Amino acid sequence: MNPRILLFLTSAAMLAASGLSGQVTFDRIIAAEKEPQNWLTYSGGVASQRFTKLTQITPENVKNLELQWIYQAKSLEKFEATSLVVDGILYTVQAPNDVIALDAVTGRIYWTYSYSPEPDARPCCGRINRGLAILGDTLFMGTIDAHLIALDAKNGKPLWNTTVASAASGYAITHAPLIVKDKVIVGTAGGEYGIRGFIAAFDIKSGKEAWRFYTVAGPGDPGRNSWAGDSWKTGGGSIWVTGSYDPATNLTYWGVGNPGPDWNGDTRAGDNLYTNSVVALDSDTGKLKWHYQFSPHDEFDYDAVQVPVLADMDWKDRNGQTRPRKLMFWANRNGLFYALDRNTGEFLAGTPFVEVNWMKGFDEKGRPMRIPGKTPTTQGTLIYPGNQGGTNWYSPSFSPGTGLFYIPAWVNYSSIYVKTDDDEYKEGRRYAGGLPRSPVPFARSAQNFRKEQEGYGAVLAIDPRTGEKKWEFKMSDVTDAGILTTASNLLFSGGREGYFFALDARTGAPLWKAAVGGSVASGAMSYAVNGKQFVSVAAGNSLFTFALRQ
């Protein structure tokens, strides 16, 4: 065993953890909605709707939710993982890379697998992990030093450990892997270090790489001419949020991060494909089927790593004809809500959901039309939305019951973008080319000062057919939390205020909240054991699990 890995396990815990009622087959994963008592993937299902069919907790009785148990992590790092639940066993990751198996009813620990990342690991934004994947009785975890590890779900013992990329060069894996058939798919973070990002699939049994797709187009790739000179070699294009999968087309969809250097695009003239894009890949081969670029030649750090949400709905085309469409909904960091045809990548609609001043609309092909002068400068340029975006990595939700799309948003938020000439690439060192600043000192008048102070966090409900905002739940601080919706028309979320709350998904009316003592920086999930529904969320450095008062 690798000497950097410690395994803690008692024989009694091993027996308890072996109680999986059956292996998690891929058929179970793609039909996860048929067993809502479990939470089998990062987003609850391969369509990534973060919607549960469980209905025991309702708008009428949610006020009776009570804390059932707390798991307190031993790490003070950010706790951003969404747990998995399989047949009464909950699996989660405490940062940076410790896997914990717990009794989903009581919180009792069955086993812990502890991994010590290499000293070279340097993820840009915290030593974090967003979750696991499971297939059969094997768990899969990416690590902040860019390894992919397989564990026995019954006891936590390591089965294989594959080095995906070099941590010394800035590569990391921070998202939950995605299972497709006999492969586990991950992508590499590290765009702030001038990496050349990629998505790769690995054999479930052996850990050997099956295919690789580079998210920065290089020699011989379509889109190579979108990078000036050799800028593609350090083009960024990181992956740090889990993608989705459509069994009907066998396509897997992934959002791609920003190009490098972040805030100075002078040395990388062109659109910089496939950064700030969604890519649709054949899951068997990794071949690109289509792409759509949300923010060509991005200089605002508008990573397009948000979760692709898949839905089937009637859609009115531009000619006024209504017909069923296979859709992809996307709340982008650039402040725009999108609807795409997920079979072809056709742009169907794009609507701002927060204030946007960098573009003024779309051309006939769905390309954003930039506003002249809205680029980073040495003096600084005020841009809406700001550097953290109108939303960020935290998961949205789509409810088939209400037909609404829910976005955790930052409203009226801006940054001053400053370009510098510090854009020389050195391996393993940050490669940014500028910095964003708070707009407050930039304000030239009391009126502008007040305006720049109005930014706030919110949950927004959007009609995806029109882009119209149906309601807004305003928070006094920004949000980092994902959203969960239920078939009983509840919505669960949270934020930096330290509250976990429930809203009426139809109206946005607040129904319940609990103080959890720390920022909610994860997505809630729900499961059931023996007919009892639970809702669980990570906040601060603890995992909180609630159920109705008996």
PETA-V284497 format. One record per residue. RES is the residue in three letters. NEAR is the number of other C-alpha atoms within 8 Angstrom. Layout:
BEGIN
{{RES/NEAR} {RES/NEAR}}
END
This chain:
BEGIN
{{MET/3} {ASN/4} {PRO/5} {ARG/7} {ILE/10} {LEU/8} {LEU/9} {PHE/8} {LEU/10} {THR/8} {SER/6} {ALA/6} {ALA/11} {MET/13} {LEU/8} {ALA/8} {ALA/14} {SER/8} {GLY/7} {LEU/11} {SER/5} {GLY/4} {GLN/8} {VAL/10} {THR/8} {PHE/10} {ASP/6} {ARG/8} {ILE/12} {ILE/9} {ALA/9} {ALA/13} {GLU/8} {LYS/5} {GLU/7} {PRO/12} {GLN/11} {ASN/14} {TRP/16} {LEU/13} {THR/13} {TYR/14} {SER/10} {GLY/14} {GLY/16} {VAL/11} {ALA/12} {SER/13} {GLN/14} {ARG/15} {PHE/12} {THR/12} {LYS/9} {LEU/14} {THR/8} {GLN/7} {ILE/10} {THR/10} {PRO/12} {GLU/5} {ASN/9} {VAL/12} {LYS/8} {ASN/7} {LEU/10} {GLU/8} {LEU/9} {GLN/10} {TRP/9} {ILE/10} {TYR/8} {GLN/7} {ALA/9} {LYS/6} {SER/8} {LEU/7} {GLU/10} {LYS/11} {PHE/16} {GLU/13} {ALA/13} {THR/14} {SER/13} {LEU/15} {VAL/13} {VAL/10} {ASP/9} {GLY/12} {ILE/12} {LEU/12} {TYR/12} {THR/13} {VAL/15} {GLN/14} {ALA/13} {PRO/12} {ASN/15} {ASP/11} {VAL/12} {ILE/13} {ALA/13} {LEU/13} {ASP/12} {ALA/11} {VAL/7} {THR/8} {GLY/10} {ARG/7} {ILE/10} {TYR/14} {TRP/15} {THR/13} {TYR/13} {SER/11} {TYR/9} {SER/7} {PRO/10} {GLU/7} {PRO/4} {ASP/7} {ALA/13} {ARG/12} {PRO/12} {CYS/6} {CYS/4} {GLY/7} {ARG/11} {ILE/13} {ASN/19} {ARG/13} {GLY/16} {LEU/17} {ALA/15} {ILE/12} {LEU/11} {GLY/7} {ASP/10} {THR/10} {LEU/12} {PHE/13} {MET/13} {GLY/16} {THR/15} {ILE/19} {ASP/14} {ALA/15} {HIS/14} {LEU/13} {ILE/13} {ALA/13} {LEU/12} {ASP/12} {ALA/10} {LYS/10} {ASN/10} {GLY/12} {LYS/9} {PRO/9} {LEU/8} {TRP/9} {ASN/10} {THR/9} {THR/8} {VAL/7} {ALA/9} {SER/11} {ALA/14} {ALA/10} {SER/9} {GLY/16} {TYR/18} {ALA/18} {ILE/16} {THR/14} {HIS/12} {ALA/15} {PRO/14} {LEU/12} {ILE/12} {VAL/10} {LYS/5} {ASP/7} {LYS/11} {VAL/13} {ILE/12} {VAL/14} {GLY/12} {THR/16} {ALA/13} {GLY/15} {GLY/16} {GLU/13} {TYR/15} {GLY/18} {ILE/16} {ARG/15} {GLY/17} {PHE/14} {ILE/13} {ALA/13} {ALA/13} {PHE/13} {ASP/12} {ILE/8} {LYS/4} {SER/7} {GLY/12} {LYS/7} {GLU/9} {ALA/10} {TRP/9} {ARG/10} {PHE/10} {TYR/9} {THR/14} {VAL/16} {ALA/15} {GLY/9} {PRO/5} {GLY/5} {ASP/7} {PRO/5} {GLY/11} {ARG/12} {ASN/6} {SER/11} {TRP/16} {ALA/11} {GLY/6} {ASP/6} {SER/10} {TRP/15} {LYS/10} {THR/10} {GLY/16} {GLY/19} {GLY/19} {SER/17} {ILE/15} {TRP/12} {VAL/12} {THR/12} {GLY/11} {SER/15} {TYR/11} {ASP/11} {PRO/7} {ALA/4} {THR/6} {ASN/10} {LEU/11} {THR/12} {TYR/12} {TRP/14} {GLY/16} {VAL/17} {GLY/17} {ASN/16} {PRO/16} {GLY/16} {PRO/14} {ASP/16} {TRP/17} {ASN/15} {GLY/12} {ASP/5} {THR/7} {ARG/11} {ALA/11} {GLY/10} {ASP/9} {ASN/17} {LEU/15} {TYR/15} {THR/17} {ASN/20} {SER/15} {VAL/14} {VAL/14} {ALA/12} {LEU/13} {ASP/12} {SER/10} {ASP/5} {THR/8} {GLY/12} {LYS/8} {LEU/10} {LYS/8} {TRP/9} {HIS/11} {TYR/10} {GLN/12} {PHE/12} {SER/10} {PRO/11} {HIS/10} {ASP/14} {GLU/12} {PHE/10} {ASP/11} {TYR/15} {ASP/11} {ALA/15} {VAL/13} {GLN/15} {VAL/15} {PRO/14} {VAL/13} {LEU/14} {ALA/10} {ASP/8} {MET/8} {ASP/8} {TRP/9} {LYS/10} {ASP/9} {ARG/5} {ASN/5} {GLY/6} {GLN/7} {THR/8} {ARG/8} {PRO/8} {ARG/9} {LYS/11} {LEU/13} {MET/13} {PHE/13} {TRP/11} {ALA/12} {ASN/15} {ARG/14} {ASN/12} {GLY/15} {LEU/14} {PHE/13} {TYR/14} {ALA/13} {LEU/12} {ASP/13} {ARG/10} {ASN/7} {THR/6} {GLY/10} {GLU/8} {PHE/12} {LEU/10} {ALA/8} {GLY/11} {THR/8} {PRO/10} {PHE/10} {VAL/12} {GLU/11} {VAL/12} {ASN/10} {TRP/10} {MET/9} {LYS/9} {GLY/6} {PHE/10} {ASP/8} {GLU/5} {LYS/6} {GLY/9} {ARG/9} {PRO/11} {MET/9} {ARG/8} {ILE/9} {PRO/5} {GLY/4} {LYS/11} {THR/9} {PRO/14} {THR/10} {THR/7} {GLN/6} {GLY/10} {THR/12} {LEU/10} {ILE/13} {TYR/12} {PRO/18} {GLY/12} {ASN/10} {GLN/10} {GLY/14} {GLY/17} {THR/15} {ASN/11} {TRP/8} {TYR/14} {SER/14} {PRO/15} {SER/15} {PHE/13} {SER/13} {PRO/6} {GLY/6} {THR/8} {GLY/9} {LEU/11} {PHE/12} {TYR/12} {ILE/14} {PRO/17} {ALA/14} {TRP/15} {VAL/12} {ASN/12} {TYR/15} {SER/14} {SER/15} {ILE/15} {TYR/17} {VAL/15} {LYS/14} {THR/11} {ASP/7} {ASP/7} {ASP/11} {GLU/5} {TYR/8} {LYS/7} {GLU/9} {GLY/9} {ARG/8} {ARG/8} {TYR/14} {ALA/14} {GLY/13} {GLY/14} {LEU/10} {PRO/9} {ARG/8} {SER/9} {PRO/11} {VAL/8} {PRO/5} {PHE/7} {ALA/10} {ARG/6} {SER/6} {ALA/7} {GLN/6} {ASN/9} {PHE/11} {ARG/8} {LYS/7} {GLU/13} {GLN/7} {GLU/8} {GLY/10} {TYR/13} {GLY/14} {ALA/14} {VAL/11} {LEU/13} {ALA/13} {ILE/13} {ASP/12} {PRO/11} {ARG/6} {THR/5} {GLY/12} {GLU/7} {LYS/10} {LYS/8} {TRP/9} {GLU/10} {PHE/9} {LYS/8} {MET/9} {SER/7} {ASP/9} {VAL/12} {THR/14} {ASP/14} {ALA/14} {GLY/14} {ILE/17} {LEU/15} {THR/15} {THR/13} {ALA/12} {SER/11} {ASN/13} {LEU/13} {LEU/12} {PHE/12} {SER/13} {GLY/16} {GLY/15} {ARG/13} {GLU/9} {GLY/13} {TYR/15} {PHE/13} {PHE/12} {ALA/13} {LEU/14} {ASP/13} {ALA/11} {ARG/6} {THR/7} {GLY/11} {ALA/8} {PRO/8} {LEU/11} {TRP/9} {LYS/8} {ALA/7} {ALA/7} {VAL/11} {GLY/8} {GLY/11} {SER/14} {VAL/16} {ALA/18} {SER/16} {GLY/16} {ALA/14} {MET/13} {SER/13} {TYR/13} {ALA/13} {VAL/11} {ASN/4} {GLY/5} {LYS/8} {GLN/14} {PHE/11} {VAL/11} {SER/11} {VAL/13} {ALA/17} {ALA/17} {GLY/12} {ASN/14} {SER/11} {LEU/12} {PHE/14} {THR/12} {PHE/12} {ALA/12} {LEU/12} {ARG/6} {GLN/2}}
END
